[in-house]
Amino acid sequence: MKLRREIPIGDDTIILESGHMATQADGSCTVRLGDTMVLVTATMAKGKPQPRGFLPLTVDYREYSSAGGRIPGGFFKREGRPSEKEIITARLIDRPLRPLFPEGYISETQIIGFVLSADGENDSDILAINGASTALVLSAIPFYKPVGAVRVGLIEDEIVFNPTNSQRDVADLDLVVVGTEEAVVMVEAAANEVSEELVLEAIFQAHEQIRNIIRAQQEMFLETSLEKPHWQVPERYPQELYDTVSNAIREPLNTALFAKGKFDRKDRVSAVVDGYLETLPADDEDTRAKVKMIVSTLEEELLRATILENGRRFDDRKLDEIRDIRIETGLLPRTHGSALFT
């Protein structure tokens, strides 16, 4: 099913399309501004994920020379490693999306953005963020909070949405704003001396445009027959297991955590944990993995308690104390300046 939305943003129009390219991905979207086009796909690993304490989200973004009508010169005609711009843009996509996945979601997820066409004036990074959100919304991946992204320029005290590269060269403010329907979730800026009032006004106006982008994504989703899975936060471990482990190791773990010296502390904590794991069947990998998660939770609880109750950390430092730092300079004979901080 082909979907299309045209979104007026200032004097320009962003076009979202889905169902035409990369139809075998869980979700895909092409985004166009001027003659710059970006294809973004979102895929999720099938099957039961392995227990892990983080979201395995991978974001890849590439700008191939062919998008600008060129072939790489020199001896090697193939594309090389990602450029600094590509790496930074991938992080720009990752940063606002990662916190919006539901708690407990640990399936491997991949977002890939390809610049299909580049006109040299309209940057593709904003398009990639909007495309990534749309691809996730139009997929069976449990992602429920779409985002929108807008670049704001300030040229001769006038706010310009999604300025061209030529306009950005003379702008006093180059601001990237990403947000949900309710709030701004990320701001990145480069600027000359600009008043706080102008920056705030730029953010507020950008958020109004962001709402239009999100509305278009929601309308596209409603046109599909897709049913998003109802996500329930999975139980990391049974409460009974937590109580059993806590009763067994809370006190010795607390003592070990207050050992002087990082390595001594680490060895003592490992001894406490390994001692408890020895009481479990060696082939019960599931329970052993859950015990390690419980230990991590207990460490957080104990650290929080000692900070709130005593105003100190595990190494007995106060909250406003830093570690002793030793500095040596001029260590290397030939290097132009050298220093060692330990």
Secondary structure, DSSP 4 states (H G I P E B T S, - for coil): --EEEEEEETTEEEEEEESSS-TTSSEEEEEEETTEEEEEEEEE--SPPPP-SS--EEEEEEE-GGGGT----SS--S--SPPHHHHHHHHHHHHHHGGGSPTT--S-EEEEEEEEE--SSS-SHHHHHHHHHHHHHTSSS------EEEEEEEETTEEEES--HHHHHH-SEEEEEEE-SS-EEEEEEEESS--HHHHHHHHHHHHHHHHHHHHHHHHHHHHS--------PPPSS-HHHHHHHHHHHHHHHHHHHT-SSHHHHHHHHHHHHHHHHTTS-TT-HHHHHHHHHHHHHHHHHHHHHHHHHHSB-TTS-BTT------EEE---SSSSS-EEE-
